[in-house]
Amino acid sequence: MPKLKVAEPKEIGNMLIKNRFVRSATFERMATEEGKVTEELLEFYKPLAKGGVGLIITGLASVHPSGHGYPNQLVIETDDFIPGLNKLSDYIHKNGQGCKAVLQLAHNGRQSMMLGLEPIAPSAIQEPMSNNMPREMTVEEIDEIIEAFAEATRRAMEAGFDGVQLHAAHGYLLSEFLSPHTNRRTDEYGGTTEKRVKIVEKIYKKALNKVGKDYPIMIKMNADDFIEGGIDINESKKIATFFSQLGFAAIELSGGMWEVTLRSKEELGWMPAMLPESRVDITSKDQEAYNLPYAKKIKKSINVPLILVGGLKSLDVIEKILQEEDADFIALCRPLIREPDLPNRWLKGIGDLTCECISCNSCVGSVIQGKLECIYKE
């Protein structure tokens, strides 16, 4: 078997990733009620770490009490959570044979499923899927959230994670600030691209002051909101260029907000999924890599590694993307829920070059009912 590009190591910041496979973050729903690490969560990551992926990004961890989105979500709001999170990073390192561990940091904003929690957002724009009407944040609250993300970065470093990823995609709080659809502010945090990115800029700079310039801080962002008046490719190119110049260690591209699921196939040109970032019924190679057209344009505008996620299921498709340098890393999630050892199988040339995942999104439904799992896995 010829040498694969996906097998080559590459750096993200000062992290040397042993190959180009990234496990993209997904909510697991395996923490305790208060958000602490459980044995079940540790065991969930064991086969992923052993499976050959070079970097694991864990499911979104809440940085502030106002940002809880789901029951049994990981939390990193105080130092009390550091010991448990240290067990998680250590577990990945011990089982992963060089696998790196990055903690995703998030605030759900208006997209919260927690009963009794008053959602907050940059502007009071109703979220139609959950029917949440958020309260517009004050400047003082924005400052508090900036500090919360920065402190969470410091805690993640102390908990042994090799880096963090800010979740600024999929309609969560930072995504809401970036998008003109959800950010209608007229103060220093809204009105222009430069103002909409300010909260992320302040988080990044404040976090660096706490962890030092060598600690990798990554970001996940939308290439397209798929909503009229939201982020499109022209806007995302500007945002990604700014993040690259600011110094983020890597950018992961995705797309969509919750409310996209309410739109029809006729409007979108593709079948909405239970979550907009995970399209269903991918049955041919030409349907894979649905964020690739955005990556081709954004890659030319940035000078940091680009991580591509979205419907990738075939090794030859992945190889072509990497060989043509349209992305630096390939992120998988649903295929790894089905086959956590898929990277090892591909790298060792075992079996065919596709995977068993059928892109049904039943794993997403499993989280709503209980915990993240492939319902068709034996």
WOPEDA-V344430 format. One record per residue. N is the residue number from 0. RES is the residue in one small letter. SS is DSSP state (hx for helix, st for strand, lp for the rest). PHI is phi as a letter, one per 20 degrees, with the letter a starting at -180 (999 if undefined). OMEGA is omega in radians with two decimals (NA if undefined). Layout:
n:N res:RES ss:SS phi:PHI omega:OMEGA
n:N res:RES ss:SS phi:PHI omega:OMEGA
This chain:
n:0 res:m ss:lp phi:999 omega:-3.12
n:1 res:p ss:lp phi:f omega:3.12
n:2 res:k ss:lp phi:f omega:-3.11
n:3 res:l ss:lp phi:e omega:3.06
n:4 res:k ss:hx phi:f omega:-3.10
n:5 res:v ss:hx phi:f omega:3.13
n:6 res:a ss:hx phi:e omega:-3.08
n:7 res:e ss:lp phi:f omega:3.06
n:8 res:p ss:lp phi:f omega:3.10
n:9 res:k ss:st phi:b omega:-3.09
n:10 res:e ss:st phi:e omega:2.86
n:11 res:i ss:st phi:c omega:-2.98
n:12 res:g ss:lp phi:m omega:3.10
n:13 res:n ss:lp phi:e omega:3.07
n:14 res:m ss:st phi:e omega:3.00
n:15 res:l ss:st phi:e omega:-3.13
n:16 res:i ss:st phi:e omega:-2.97
n:17 res:k ss:lp phi:f omega:3.04
n:18 res:n ss:lp phi:b omega:-3.03
n:19 res:r ss:lp phi:e omega:3.10
n:20 res:f ss:st phi:e omega:3.08
n:21 res:v ss:st phi:c omega:3.00
n:22 res:r ss:st phi:e omega:-3.09
n:23 res:s ss:lp phi:f omega:-3.05
n:24 res:a ss:lp phi:f omega:3.07
n:25 res:t ss:lp phi:b omega:3.12
n:26 res:f ss:lp phi:f omega:-3.05
n:27 res:e ss:lp phi:e omega:-3.05
n:28 res:r ss:lp phi:l omega:-3.13
n:29 res:m ss:lp phi:c omega:3.07
n:30 res:a ss:lp phi:e omega:3.03
n:31 res:t ss:lp phi:f omega:3.13
n:32 res:e ss:lp phi:g omega:-3.14
n:33 res:e ss:lp phi:e omega:3.02
n:34 res:g ss:lp phi:o omega:-3.12
n:35 res:k ss:lp phi:e omega:-3.10
n:36 res:v ss:lp phi:f omega:3.12
n:37 res:t ss:lp phi:d omega:3.05
n:38 res:e ss:hx phi:f omega:3.11
n:39 res:e ss:hx phi:f omega:3.11
n:40 res:l ss:hx phi:f omega:3.10
n:41 res:l ss:hx phi:g omega:-3.12
n:42 res:e ss:hx phi:f omega:3.08
n:43 res:f ss:hx phi:f omega:-3.08
n:44 res:y ss:hx phi:e omega:-3.12
n:45 res:k ss:hx phi:f omega:3.12
n:46 res:p ss:hx phi:f omega:3.07
n:47 res:l ss:hx phi:f omega:3.13
n:48 res:a ss:hx phi:f omega:-3.14
n:49 res:k ss:hx phi:f omega:-2.98
n:50 res:g ss:lp phi:f omega:3.03
n:51 res:g ss:lp phi:o omega:3.12
n:52 res:v ss:lp phi:f omega:-3.08
n:53 res:g ss:lp phi:e omega:-3.10
n:54 res:l ss:st phi:b omega:3.04
n:55 res:i ss:st phi:d omega:2.99
n:56 res:i ss:st phi:d omega:-3.06
n:57 res:t ss:st phi:f omega:-3.10
n:58 res:g ss:st phi:f omega:-2.96
n:59 res:l ss:st phi:g omega:3.12
n:60 res:a ss:st phi:d omega:-3.10
n:61 res:s ss:st phi:f omega:-3.09
n:62 res:v ss:lp phi:e omega:-3.04
n:63 res:h ss:lp phi:b omega:-3.12
n:64 res:p ss:hx phi:g omega:3.13
n:65 res:s ss:hx phi:f omega:-3.04
n:66 res:g ss:hx phi:d omega:3.09
n:67 res:h ss:lp phi:f omega:-3.12
n:68 res:g ss:lp phi:d omega:-3.00
n:69 res:y ss:lp phi:b omega:2.96
n:70 res:p ss:lp phi:f omega:3.07
n:71 res:n ss:lp phi:l omega:3.08
n:72 res:q ss:lp phi:e omega:3.04
n:73 res:l ss:lp phi:g omega:-3.13
n:74 res:v ss:st phi:c omega:3.10
n:75 res:i ss:lp phi:c omega:-2.98
n:76 res:e ss:lp phi:e omega:3.12
n:77 res:t ss:lp phi:c omega:3.13
n:78 res:d ss:hx phi:f omega:3.12
n:79 res:d ss:hx phi:f omega:-3.09
n:80 res:f ss:hx phi:e omega:-3.08
n:81 res:i ss:hx phi:f omega:-3.10
n:82 res:p ss:hx phi:g omega:3.13
n:83 res:g ss:hx phi:f omega:3.12
n:84 res:l ss:hx phi:f omega:3.06
n:85 res:n ss:hx phi:f omega:3.06
n:86 res:k ss:hx phi:f omega:-3.11
n:87 res:l ss:hx phi:f omega:3.13
n:88 res:s ss:hx phi:f omega:-3.14
n:89 res:d ss:hx phi:f omega:-3.14
n:90 res:y ss:hx phi:f omega:3.11
n:91 res:i ss:hx phi:f omega:-3.13
n:92 res:h ss:hx phi:f omega:-3.09
n:93 res:k ss:hx phi:f omega:-3.10
n:94 res:n ss:hx phi:e omega:-2.95
n:95 res:g ss:hx phi:e omega:3.10
n:96 res:q ss:lp phi:l omega:3.13
n:97 res:g ss:lp phi:n omega:3.11
n:98 res:c ss:lp phi:f omega:3.10
n:99 res:k ss:st phi:e omega:-3.11
n:100 res:a ss:st phi:c omega:3.11
n:101 res:v ss:st phi:c omega:3.14
n:102 res:l ss:st phi:e omega:3.08
n:103 res:q ss:st phi:e omega:-3.12
n:104 res:l ss:st phi:d omega:-3.02
n:105 res:a ss:st phi:b omega:2.92
n:106 res:h ss:lp phi:c omega:-3.02
n:107 res:n ss:lp phi:f omega:3.14
n:108 res:g ss:lp phi:l omega:-3.10
n:109 res:r ss:lp phi:f omega:-3.12
n:110 res:q ss:lp phi:e omega:3.14
n:111 res:s ss:lp phi:d omega:3.09
n:112 res:m ss:lp phi:d omega:-3.09
n:113 res:m ss:lp phi:e omega:3.11
n:114 res:l ss:lp phi:f omega:3.09
n:115 res:g ss:lp phi:n omega:3.13
n:116 res:l ss:lp phi:e omega:3.09
n:117 res:e ss:lp phi:e omega:-3.13
n:118 res:p ss:lp phi:f omega:3.05
n:119 res:i ss:st phi:c omega:-3.07
n:120 res:a ss:st phi:b omega:3.09
n:121 res:p ss:lp phi:f omega:3.12
n:122 res:s ss:lp phi:b omega:-3.12
n:123 res:a ss:lp phi:e omega:3.11
n:124 res:i ss:lp phi:d omega:-3.06
n:125 res:q ss:lp phi:f omega:3.06
n:126 res:e ss:st phi:e omega:-2.95
n:127 res:p ss:lp phi:f omega:-3.10
n:128 res:m ss:lp phi:f omega:3.12
n:129 res:s ss:lp phi:e omega:-3.05
n:130 res:n ss:lp phi:m omega:3.09
n:131 res:n ss:st phi:f omega:2.95
n:132 res:m ss:lp phi:d omega:-3.05
n:133 res:p ss:lp phi:f omega:3.02
n:134 res:r ss:st phi:e omega:3.11
n:135 res:e ss:st phi:f omega:-3.10
n:136 res:m ss:lp phi:f omega:3.00
n:137 res:t ss:lp phi:e omega:3.10
n:138 res:v ss:hx phi:f omega:3.11
n:139 res:e ss:hx phi:f omega:3.10
n:140 res:e ss:hx phi:f omega:3.09
n:141 res:i ss:hx phi:f omega:3.09
n:142 res:d ss:hx phi:g omega:-3.14
n:143 res:e ss:hx phi:f omega:3.12
n:144 res:i ss:hx phi:f omega:3.08
n:145 res:i ss:hx phi:g omega:3.11
n:146 res:e ss:hx phi:f omega:-3.13
n:147 res:a ss:hx phi:f omega:3.10
n:148 res:f ss:hx phi:f omega:-3.14
n:149 res:a ss:hx phi:f omega:3.11
n:150 res:e ss:hx phi:f omega:3.10
n:151 res:a ss:hx phi:f omega:3.07
n:152 res:t ss:hx phi:f omega:3.11
n:153 res:r ss:hx phi:f omega:3.14
n:154 res:r ss:hx phi:f omega:3.13
n:155 res:a ss:hx phi:f omega:3.10
n:156 res:m ss:hx phi:f omega:3.13
n:157 res:e ss:hx phi:f omega:3.12
n:158 res:a ss:lp phi:e omega:3.03
n:159 res:g ss:lp phi:n omega:3.10
n:160 res:f ss:lp phi:f omega:-3.09
n:161 res:d ss:lp phi:f omega:3.13
n:162 res:g ss:st phi:r omega:3.08
n:163 res:v ss:st phi:c omega:3.00
n:164 res:q ss:st phi:c omega:3.03
n:165 res:l ss:st phi:f omega:3.13
n:166 res:h ss:st phi:e omega:3.13
n:167 res:a ss:st phi:d omega:3.13
n:168 res:a ss:lp phi:c omega:2.92
n:169 res:h ss:lp phi:m omega:3.05
n:170 res:g ss:lp phi:n omega:3.03
n:171 res:y ss:lp phi:f omega:-2.89
n:172 res:l ss:hx phi:g omega:-3.11
n:173 res:l ss:hx phi:f omega:3.04
n:174 res:s ss:hx phi:f omega:3.12
n:175 res:e ss:hx phi:f omega:3.09
n:176 res:f ss:hx phi:f omega:-3.09
n:177 res:l ss:hx phi:f omega:-3.00
n:178 res:s ss:lp phi:e omega:3.06
n:179 res:p ss:lp phi:f omega:3.09
n:180 res:h ss:lp phi:f omega:-3.07
n:181 res:t ss:lp phi:d omega:3.13
n:182 res:n ss:lp phi:d omega:3.13
n:183 res:r ss:lp phi:d omega:-3.08
n:184 res:r ss:lp phi:f omega:3.10
n:185 res:t ss:lp phi:d omega:3.13
n:186 res:d ss:lp phi:e omega:-3.07
n:187 res:e ss:lp phi:f omega:-3.10
n:188 res:y ss:lp phi:d omega:-3.14
n:189 res:g ss:lp phi:b omega:3.07
n:190 res:g ss:lp phi:o omega:3.09
n:191 res:t ss:lp phi:c omega:3.09
n:192 res:t ss:hx phi:g omega:-3.10
n:193 res:e ss:hx phi:f omega:3.13
n:194 res:k ss:hx phi:e omega:-3.13
n:195 res:r ss:hx phi:f omega:3.13
n:196 res:v ss:lp phi:e omega:-3.00
n:197 res:k ss:hx phi:f omega:-3.13
n:198 res:i ss:hx phi:f omega:3.12
n:199 res:v ss:hx phi:f omega:3.10
n:200 res:e ss:hx phi:g omega:-3.12
n:201 res:k ss:hx phi:f omega:3.09
n:202 res:i ss:hx phi:f omega:-3.10
n:203 res:y ss:hx phi:g omega:-3.09
n:204 res:k ss:hx phi:f omega:3.13
n:205 res:k ss:hx phi:f omega:3.12
n:206 res:a ss:hx phi:f omega:3.11
n:207 res:l ss:hx phi:f omega:3.10
n:208 res:n ss:hx phi:f omega:-3.11
n:209 res:k ss:hx phi:e omega:-3.02
n:210 res:v ss:hx phi:d omega:-3.12
n:211 res:g ss:lp phi:n omega:-3.01
n:212 res:k ss:lp phi:f omega:-3.09
n:213 res:d ss:lp phi:e omega:-3.13
n:214 res:y ss:lp phi:e omega:-3.06
n:215 res:p ss:st phi:f omega:3.02
n:216 res:i ss:st phi:d omega:-3.13
n:217 res:m ss:st phi:d omega:3.10
n:218 res:i ss:st phi:b omega:3.04
n:219 res:k ss:st phi:d omega:-3.05
n:220 res:m ss:st phi:b omega:3.08
n:221 res:n ss:st phi:e omega:2.93
n:222 res:a ss:st phi:e omega:3.13
n:223 res:d ss:st phi:b omega:3.07
n:224 res:d ss:lp phi:f omega:-3.06
n:225 res:f ss:lp phi:m omega:3.14
n:226 res:i ss:lp phi:c omega:3.12
n:227 res:e ss:lp phi:g omega:-3.13
n:228 res:g ss:lp phi:n omega:3.13
n:229 res:g ss:lp phi:e omega:3.11
n:230 res:i ss:lp phi:f omega:2.98
n:231 res:d ss:lp phi:c omega:-3.05
n:232 res:i ss:hx phi:f omega:3.13
n:233 res:n ss:hx phi:f omega:3.12
n:234 res:e ss:hx phi:f omega:-3.10
n:235 res:s ss:hx phi:f omega:3.06
n:236 res:k ss:hx phi:f omega:3.12
n:237 res:k ss:hx phi:f omega:-3.12
n:238 res:i ss:hx phi:f omega:-3.13
n:239 res:a ss:hx phi:f omega:3.10
n:240 res:t ss:hx phi:f omega:3.11
n:241 res:f ss:hx phi:f omega:-3.14
n:242 res:f ss:hx phi:f omega:3.10
n:243 res:s ss:hx phi:f omega:-3.14
n:244 res:q ss:hx phi:f omega:3.12
n:245 res:l ss:hx phi:f omega:3.08
n:246 res:g ss:lp phi:p omega:3.09
n:247 res:f ss:lp phi:g omega:-3.05
n:248 res:a ss:lp phi:f omega:3.12
n:249 res:a ss:st phi:a omega:3.11
n:250 res:i ss:st phi:c omega:3.03
n:251 res:e ss:st phi:d omega:-3.10
n:252 res:l ss:st phi:e omega:3.03
n:253 res:s ss:st phi:b omega:-3.14
n:254 res:g ss:st phi:a omega:3.01
n:255 res:g ss:lp phi:n omega:3.01
n:256 res:m ss:lp phi:c omega:-3.13
n:257 res:w ss:hx phi:g omega:-2.99
n:258 res:e ss:hx phi:f omega:3.06
n:259 res:v ss:hx phi:f omega:-3.10
n:260 res:t ss:hx phi:f omega:-3.14
n:261 res:l ss:hx phi:e omega:-3.11
n:262 res:r ss:lp phi:e omega:-3.01
n:263 res:s ss:lp phi:e omega:3.06
n:264 res:k ss:hx phi:f omega:-3.13
n:265 res:e ss:hx phi:f omega:3.12
n:266 res:e ss:hx phi:f omega:-2.98
n:267 res:l ss:hx phi:e omega:-3.03
n:268 res:g ss:lp phi:n omega:3.07
n:269 res:w ss:lp phi:b omega:-3.05
n:270 res:m ss:lp phi:f omega:3.07
n:271 res:p ss:lp phi:f omega:3.11
n:272 res:a ss:lp phi:d omega:3.09
n:273 res:m ss:lp phi:f omega:2.95
n:274 res:l ss:lp phi:c omega:-2.98
n:275 res:p ss:lp phi:f omega:-3.11
n:276 res:e ss:lp phi:f omega:-3.04
n:277 res:s ss:lp phi:c omega:-3.12
n:278 res:r ss:lp phi:f omega:-3.07
n:279 res:v ss:lp phi:d omega:3.01
n:280 res:d ss:lp phi:l omega:3.03
n:281 res:i ss:lp phi:e omega:-3.00
n:282 res:t ss:lp phi:d omega:3.14
n:283 res:s ss:lp phi:b omega:-3.07
n:284 res:k ss:hx phi:f omega:-3.14
n:285 res:d ss:hx phi:f omega:3.08
n:286 res:q ss:hx phi:e omega:3.13
n:287 res:e ss:lp phi:f omega:3.03
n:288 res:a ss:lp phi:l omega:-3.05
n:289 res:y ss:lp phi:f omega:3.02
n:290 res:n ss:lp phi:e omega:-3.10
n:291 res:l ss:hx phi:f omega:3.12
n:292 res:p ss:hx phi:g omega:3.08
n:293 res:y ss:hx phi:f omega:-3.13
n:294 res:a ss:hx phi:f omega:-3.14
n:295 res:k ss:hx phi:g omega:-3.11
n:296 res:k ss:hx phi:e omega:-3.08
n:297 res:i ss:hx phi:f omega:-3.11
n:298 res:k ss:hx phi:g omega:-3.12
n:299 res:k ss:hx phi:f omega:-3.05
n:300 res:s ss:hx phi:d omega:-3.07
n:301 res:i ss:lp phi:c omega:3.13
n:302 res:n ss:lp phi:c omega:3.03
n:303 res:v ss:lp phi:c omega:-3.12
n:304 res:p ss:st phi:g omega:3.09
n:305 res:l ss:st phi:d omega:3.10
n:306 res:i ss:st phi:d omega:-3.10
n:307 res:l ss:st phi:d omega:3.09
n:308 res:v ss:st phi:c omega:3.00
n:309 res:g ss:lp phi:p omega:2.96
n:310 res:g ss:lp phi:m omega:-3.11
n:311 res:l ss:lp phi:e omega:-3.03
n:312 res:k ss:lp phi:c omega:-3.05
n:313 res:s ss:lp phi:c omega:-3.08
n:314 res:l ss:hx phi:f omega:-3.13
n:315 res:d ss:hx phi:f omega:3.05
n:316 res:v ss:hx phi:f omega:3.11
n:317 res:i ss:hx phi:f omega:-3.14
n:318 res:e ss:hx phi:f omega:-3.13
n:319 res:k ss:hx phi:f omega:3.13
n:320 res:i ss:hx phi:f omega:-3.12
n:321 res:l ss:hx phi:f omega:3.13
n:322 res:q ss:hx phi:f omega:3.13
n:323 res:e ss:lp phi:e omega:3.05
n:324 res:e ss:lp phi:l omega:3.03
n:325 res:d ss:lp phi:e omega:3.03
n:326 res:a ss:lp phi:b omega:3.13
n:327 res:d ss:lp phi:d omega:3.13
n:328 res:f ss:st phi:c omega:3.12
n:329 res:i ss:st phi:d omega:-3.12
n:330 res:a ss:st phi:d omega:3.11
n:331 res:l ss:st phi:c omega:3.00
n:332 res:c ss:lp phi:c omega:-3.09
n:333 res:r ss:hx phi:g omega:3.09
n:334 res:p ss:hx phi:g omega:-3.13
n:335 res:l ss:hx phi:e omega:3.00
n:336 res:i ss:hx phi:f omega:3.10
n:337 res:r ss:hx phi:f omega:-3.07
n:338 res:e ss:lp phi:c omega:-3.12
n:339 res:p ss:lp phi:f omega:3.13
n:340 res:d ss:lp phi:e omega:-3.12
n:341 res:l ss:hx phi:g omega:3.12
n:342 res:p ss:hx phi:g omega:3.11
n:343 res:n ss:hx phi:f omega:-3.14
n:344 res:r ss:hx phi:f omega:3.13
n:345 res:w ss:hx phi:f omega:-3.10
n:346 res:l ss:hx phi:f omega:3.13
n:347 res:k ss:lp phi:e omega:3.11
n:348 res:g ss:lp phi:m omega:-3.12
n:349 res:i ss:lp phi:e omega:3.11
n:350 res:g ss:lp phi:m omega:-3.13
n:351 res:d ss:lp phi:e omega:-3.02
n:352 res:l ss:lp phi:e omega:3.06
n:353 res:t ss:lp phi:d omega:3.11
n:354 res:c ss:lp phi:c omega:-3.05
n:355 res:e ss:lp phi:e omega:-3.10
n:356 res:c ss:lp phi:g omega:-3.12
n:357 res:i ss:lp phi:d omega:3.07
n:358 res:s ss:lp phi:l omega:-3.10
n:359 res:c ss:lp phi:e omega:-3.10
n:360 res:n ss:lp phi:m omega:3.05
n:361 res:s ss:hx phi:f omega:3.08
n:362 res:c ss:hx phi:f omega:3.07
n:363 res:v ss:hx phi:f omega:3.08
n:364 res:g ss:hx phi:f omega:3.14
n:365 res:s ss:hx phi:f omega:3.12
n:366 res:v ss:hx phi:f omega:3.12
n:367 res:i ss:hx phi:f omega:-3.11
n:368 res:q ss:hx phi:e omega:-3.07
n:369 res:g ss:lp phi:a omega:-3.11
n:370 res:k ss:lp phi:b omega:-3.08
n:371 res:l ss:lp phi:f omega:3.09
n:372 res:e ss:lp phi:a omega:3.02
n:373 res:c ss:lp phi:e omega:-3.07
n:374 res:i ss:lp phi:f omega:-3.13
n:375 res:y ss:lp phi:e omega:-3.11
n:376 res:k ss:lp phi:f omega:-3.14
n:377 res:e ss:lp phi:f omega:NA
